[in-house]
Amino acid sequence: MDAKRILQFLSDVAANNNRPWFQEHKAEYDAVRQDFESDVARLIARIAEFDESVARLTVKDCTYRFYRDTRFSADKSPYKRHLGAYISAHGKKSLHGGYYIHLEPGGCLVACGSYWLPTNILTSCRNEIMANEEEWLRCVESKEFLKYYADTFEPCSFDDSWSMKQGFGMEKLKTCPAGFPRDYAYVKYLRLKNYCCWRHVGDTFFDGDRWIGKALPMLKAAKPMMDFTNSVIDDYE
């Protein structure tokens, strides 16, 4: 994948986010989109080697429109400033956790898990953690998981987390959630408002043909955690 070309185009979009400019550069958009989607197809195939649940997914199942829905946003710019792919066995609109890549100038990352859950499912995940504590700790305190996603577990908002190099839980409560024991030894995991782990990577990470080989260990390290939470989430879907 020619990530340098893709990121340059995205930078140009950010500086010229209007329809006339975009129409003049539609051929360049089509070229970078095709390049990106070609590698998404390769990524799906490689993930399917260790997670058969995604084997039947197509690129269309995992990618998004580049055109923004501005109806309820103060920002009326018509185009996104990034390209992303979410590889989830139940589809990109499901709650079922999946694997995510994000290309944005200065904000490229690799992520895994569920980035948003309704309160009832989040409560069930917390209960499952307490009921199967040892299994959970094997998932999130393994050497492999901590290598890529070690977190300080300080209270934070989504915007705070987005600027951090890596972490687990893109939003965290300041205190223990209501109804759970405040003195629980691993209360830090109950304070998470989602079960998404992420790691920012440099703008050159996705360049060339070898990036998938670098991304796969990150995704494999997070899969046990995602499988644990998906076992709860899937009961609701």
C-alpha positions as CSV (number, residue, x, y, z in Angstrom):
1,M,0.0,0.0,0.0
2,D,1.3,3.4,-0.9
3,A,0.5,5.0,2.5
4,K,2.5,8.1,1.7
5,R,0.3,8.9,-1.3
6,I,-2.8,8.1,0.7
7,L,-1.9,10.3,3.6
8,Q,-0.9,13.1,1.3
9,F,-4.3,12.9,-0.4
10,L,-6.0,13.0,3.1
11,S,-3.9,16.0,4.0
12,D,-5.0,17.7,0.8
13,V,-8.7,16.9,1.6
14,A,-8.3,18.4,5.1
15,A,-7.0,21.6,3.5
16,N,-9.6,21.7,0.7
17,N,-12.7,20.1,2.2
18,N,-15.3,21.2,-0.4
19,R,-17.1,19.5,-3.3
20,P,-15.6,21.5,-6.2
21,W,-12.0,20.6,-5.1
22,F,-12.9,17.0,-4.5
23,Q,-14.6,16.6,-7.9
24,E,-11.4,18.0,-9.6
25,H,-9.4,15.4,-7.7
26,K,-11.8,12.5,-7.9
27,A,-9.4,10.4,-10.0
28,E,-6.8,10.6,-7.2
29,Y,-9.4,9.6,-4.6
30,D,-10.4,6.6,-6.7
31,A,-6.8,5.5,-7.0
32,V,-6.0,5.8,-3.3
33,R,-9.3,4.2,-2.3
34,Q,-8.5,1.2,-4.6
35,D,-5.1,0.9,-3.1
36,F,-6.4,0.9,0.4
37,E,-9.2,-1.5,-0.3
38,S,-6.8,-3.9,-2.0
39,D,-4.8,-4.2,1.2
40,V,-7.9,-4.5,3.3
41,A,-8.8,-7.6,1.3
42,R,-5.3,-8.9,2.1
43,L,-5.7,-8.1,5.8
44,I,-9.1,-9.9,6.0
45,A,-7.5,-13.1,4.5
46,R,-4.6,-13.0,6.9
47,I,-6.8,-12.5,9.9
48,A,-9.0,-15.4,8.8
49,E,-5.9,-17.6,9.2
50,F,-6.3,-17.3,13.0
51,D,-9.9,-16.1,13.3
52,E,-12.2,-18.1,10.9
53,S,-15.2,-16.0,11.9
54,V,-14.1,-13.2,9.5
55,A,-13.3,-15.4,6.5
56,R,-16.5,-14.6,4.5
57,L,-16.3,-10.9,4.9
58,T,-15.8,-8.7,1.9
59,V,-14.1,-5.3,1.7
60,K,-17.5,-3.6,1.4
61,D,-18.5,-5.3,4.7
62,C,-15.6,-3.6,6.5
63,T,-15.1,-0.1,5.0
64,Y,-17.0,3.1,5.2
65,R,-18.3,5.9,3.0
66,F,-15.9,8.8,2.6
67,Y,-18.8,11.2,2.6
68,R,-19.7,12.6,6.0
69,D,-23.2,12.7,7.4
70,T,-23.4,16.4,8.4
71,R,-27.1,16.6,9.3
72,F,-26.4,16.7,13.1
73,S,-22.9,18.1,13.1
74,A,-21.6,21.6,13.5
75,D,-18.8,20.7,11.1
76,K,-20.4,20.8,7.6
77,S,-17.3,19.7,5.7
78,P,-18.5,17.0,3.3
79,Y,-15.5,14.6,3.4
80,K,-13.8,12.6,6.1
81,R,-10.1,13.1,6.8
82,H,-9.2,9.4,7.3
83,L,-9.7,6.0,5.8
84,G,-10.6,3.1,8.1
85,A,-11.6,-0.5,8.0
86,Y,-13.4,-2.4,10.8
87,I,-13.2,-6.2,10.4
88,S,-16.0,-7.6,12.6
89,A,-17.6,-11.0,12.0
90,H,-21.1,-9.6,12.6
91,G,-20.6,-6.5,10.4
92,K,-19.2,-3.0,10.9
93,K,-22.5,-1.8,12.4
94,S,-22.7,-4.5,15.1
95,L,-21.7,-4.4,18.7
96,H,-19.6,-7.5,18.2
97,G,-15.9,-6.6,18.6
98,G,-13.5,-6.6,15.7
99,Y,-10.2,-5.5,14.2
100,Y,-9.6,-1.9,13.1
101,I,-7.0,0.0,11.1
102,H,-7.1,3.8,10.7
103,L,-5.1,5.9,8.3
104,E,-5.0,9.6,9.1
105,P,-2.0,12.0,8.9
106,G,-0.4,12.1,12.3
107,G,-3.1,9.7,13.7
108,C,-2.6,6.2,12.2
109,L,-3.5,3.4,14.5
110,V,-4.3,-0.3,15.0
111,A,-7.1,-1.3,17.4
112,C,-9.2,-4.2,18.5
113,G,-12.4,-4.8,20.5
114,S,-15.6,-2.9,21.0
115,Y,-15.4,0.8,21.2
116,W,-19.1,1.4,22.3
117,L,-21.5,-0.7,24.3
118,P,-24.9,0.1,25.8
119,T,-25.1,0.2,29.6
120,N,-26.8,-3.2,30.0
121,I,-24.2,-5.0,28.0
122,L,-21.4,-3.1,29.7
123,T,-22.8,-4.2,33.1
124,S,-22.9,-7.8,31.9
125,C,-19.3,-7.6,30.8
126,R,-18.3,-6.3,34.2
127,N,-20.1,-9.1,35.9
128,E,-18.4,-11.6,33.6
129,I,-15.0,-10.2,34.5
130,M,-15.7,-10.7,38.2
131,A,-17.2,-14.2,37.7
132,N,-14.2,-15.3,35.6
133,E,-11.4,-13.2,37.0
134,E,-8.5,-15.6,36.3
135,E,-9.5,-16.0,32.7
136,W,-9.9,-12.3,32.2
137,L,-6.5,-11.6,33.7
138,R,-4.9,-14.1,31.3
139,C,-6.3,-12.1,28.5
140,V,-5.4,-8.6,29.5
141,E,-2.3,-9.1,31.6
142,S,-0.4,-11.4,29.2
143,K,3.0,-10.3,28.1
144,E,1.8,-9.9,24.5
145,F,-1.2,-7.8,25.4
146,L,0.8,-5.5,27.7
147,K,3.5,-5.1,25.1
148,Y,1.1,-3.3,22.8
149,Y,-1.7,-1.9,25.0
150,A,-0.3,-1.3,28.5
151,D,-2.4,1.5,30.1
152,T,-2.2,3.8,33.0
153,F,-5.9,3.5,33.7
154,E,-6.3,7.1,34.6
155,P,-9.8,8.5,34.1
156,C,-10.2,9.9,30.6
157,S,-12.6,10.9,27.8
158,F,-12.5,9.6,24.3
159,D,-10.7,12.7,23.1
160,D,-8.0,12.3,25.8
161,S,-7.4,8.7,24.8
162,W,-7.1,9.5,21.1
163,S,-4.0,11.5,21.8
164,M,-2.3,8.7,23.9
165,K,0.2,6.4,22.2
166,Q,-1.6,3.3,23.4
167,G,-4.2,2.1,25.9
168,F,-7.1,0.0,26.9
169,G,-10.5,1.5,27.3
170,M,-11.0,4.7,25.3
171,E,-13.2,6.1,28.1
172,K,-12.9,5.4,31.8
173,L,-15.0,6.3,34.8
174,K,-13.4,8.3,37.7
175,T,-14.8,5.9,40.2
176,C,-16.2,2.4,40.5
177,P,-19.5,2.0,38.5
178,A,-22.7,2.0,40.6
179,G,-23.6,-1.4,42.0
180,F,-20.1,-2.9,42.0
181,P,-17.8,-3.3,45.0
182,R,-15.4,-0.3,45.4
183,D,-12.8,-2.5,47.1
184,Y,-12.6,-5.0,44.2
185,A,-9.0,-5.8,43.5
186,Y,-9.3,-5.2,39.8
187,V,-11.8,-2.4,39.8
188,K,-9.7,-0.6,37.1
189,Y,-11.2,-3.0,34.6
190,L,-14.8,-2.3,35.8
191,R,-14.2,1.4,35.3
192,L,-13.8,0.9,31.5
193,K,-16.7,2.3,29.5
194,N,-15.7,0.2,26.4
195,Y,-13.4,-2.8,25.7
196,C,-11.3,-1.3,22.9
197,C,-7.5,-1.5,22.9
198,W,-5.4,0.6,20.5
199,R,-1.9,1.5,19.5
200,H,-0.9,4.5,17.5
201,V,1.7,3.9,14.8
202,G,3.8,6.2,12.7
203,D,2.7,7.5,9.3
204,T,5.1,5.2,7.6
205,F,3.7,2.1,9.3
206,F,1.3,1.2,6.6
207,D,3.7,1.9,3.7
208,G,4.7,-1.0,1.5
209,D,3.8,-4.7,1.5
210,R,5.1,-5.7,5.0
211,W,2.7,-3.7,7.2
212,I,0.3,-6.6,7.6
213,G,3.0,-8.7,9.1
214,K,3.6,-6.0,11.6
215,A,0.0,-5.5,12.5
216,L,-1.0,-9.1,12.9
217,P,0.9,-9.7,16.2
218,M,-0.9,-6.6,17.7
219,L,-4.3,-8.1,16.6
220,K,-3.5,-11.6,17.8
221,A,-2.4,-10.2,21.2
222,A,-5.8,-8.6,21.6
223,K,-8.0,-11.5,20.4
224,P,-8.4,-13.3,23.7
225,M,-9.7,-10.1,25.3
226,M,-12.1,-9.6,22.4
227,D,-13.3,-13.2,22.5
228,F,-14.0,-12.8,26.2
229,T,-16.2,-9.7,25.8
230,N,-17.8,-11.0,22.6
231,S,-19.0,-14.1,24.5
232,V,-21.1,-11.7,26.5
233,I,-22.0,-9.3,23.7
234,D,-23.2,-12.0,21.4
235,D,-25.9,-13.0,23.8
236,Y,-27.6,-9.7,23.1
237,E,-27.3,-9.7,19.3
